[in-house]
Amino acid sequence: MPTHHEIPTTPENMVLGYFDAALPPVLAIASGDTVTLHSFPAGGRESLHPDPARVPADYRLALDTLAQGPGPHFVTGPVHVRGAEPGDMLQVDILDLKFRMDWGFVAILPLLGTLPDEFTDYETIHPDIDVARGVAVLPWGTELPLDPFFGIMGTAPPAAWGRVGTPVPRGFGGNMDNKELKVGTTLYLPVYNPGAGFYAGDGHGVQGDGEVCITALETGLTGTFRLTVRKDLGHAWPFAETPTDLMSIGLHESLDEAMRQAVREMVRLVCERTGLTRNQAYMLCSLAGNLRITQTVDGNKGVHMLMPKSALSGPDAQSPRAELTPGR
């Protein structure tokens, strides 16, 4: 039977600002097990709430203890999944997300964001998070529905890359900042190293497509995931499945190239799951696929396409997500 594990919020279970295939795992699990882990907001002391009593003690300890790499993100891991080998895919079922702080921050920062030359009056705000009412309350009174997700989910990068900073999303996933990767969604990540090396962090309370100023509502989250090794998919690039849609992912410095990759990947996904030809899948993407700008601020920009599963119905249609035997 699958086992549930929890990773404590202690500094030895986290890194700050980087991924590295050489890091020892903080936990080893069987394929199909579930894991609960915790994260802190991206950023440093300058982003802390002005009321010290509202800053969790374990967050302060992590800030005081961890040496920062090239990025600002706290990530928990790596988690070793037994049986995962290079060439496999890691299926990440996002089972639950909970807030572990009653505030977050949003910032305009130097040289970052979509319009860095136009917004030089740098500012950080600390919206309240009202979990009971399900809203974030902005300083000027606007209330936005909470919609949490982890900005970072990924596997360990190829060992030859060495230590890789967290800001730029790549083929292993990482800082994709995709607001569709929330409870009920399944993410599929390529495996580059034995054990996969799953990481997660960068909690977001709510974010618009684009994340244009550089931050979402950065906050602390607790997440529960089911991690399953898939040896039957053969993909070399991340993709996802929501309860209603199949999702392709494009990442590139050029927004145009990210868009082309998202379309190209969706054509491939549709062909693999239906009896359609490549031409037919391309036309279906034009009729039913919905392109979204994921984010424009992380070096490699993101575009994703959502294809309604209802458009894939038919006798030959298949879903990558299924009731699985662990290790399938």
Buried (B, 14 or more C-beta within 10 A) or exposed (E): EEEEBEBEBEBEBBBBBBBBBEBEBBBBBBBBBBBBBBBBBBBEEEBBBEEEEEBBEBBBEBBEEBEBBEBBBBBBBBBBBBBBEEEBBBBBBBBEBBBBBEBBBBBBBEEBBBEBEEBEEEEBBBBBBBEEEEBBBBEEEEBBEBBBBBBBBBBBBBBEBEBBBBBBBBBBBBBBBBBBBBBEBBBBBBBBBBBBBBBBBBBBBBBEBBBBBBBBBBBBBBBBBBBBBBBEBEBEBBBBBBEEBBBBBBBBEEBEBBBBBBBBBBBBBBBBBBEBEEEBBBEBBEEBBEBBBBBBBBBBBBBBBBBBBEBBEEEEBEEBBEEBEBBB
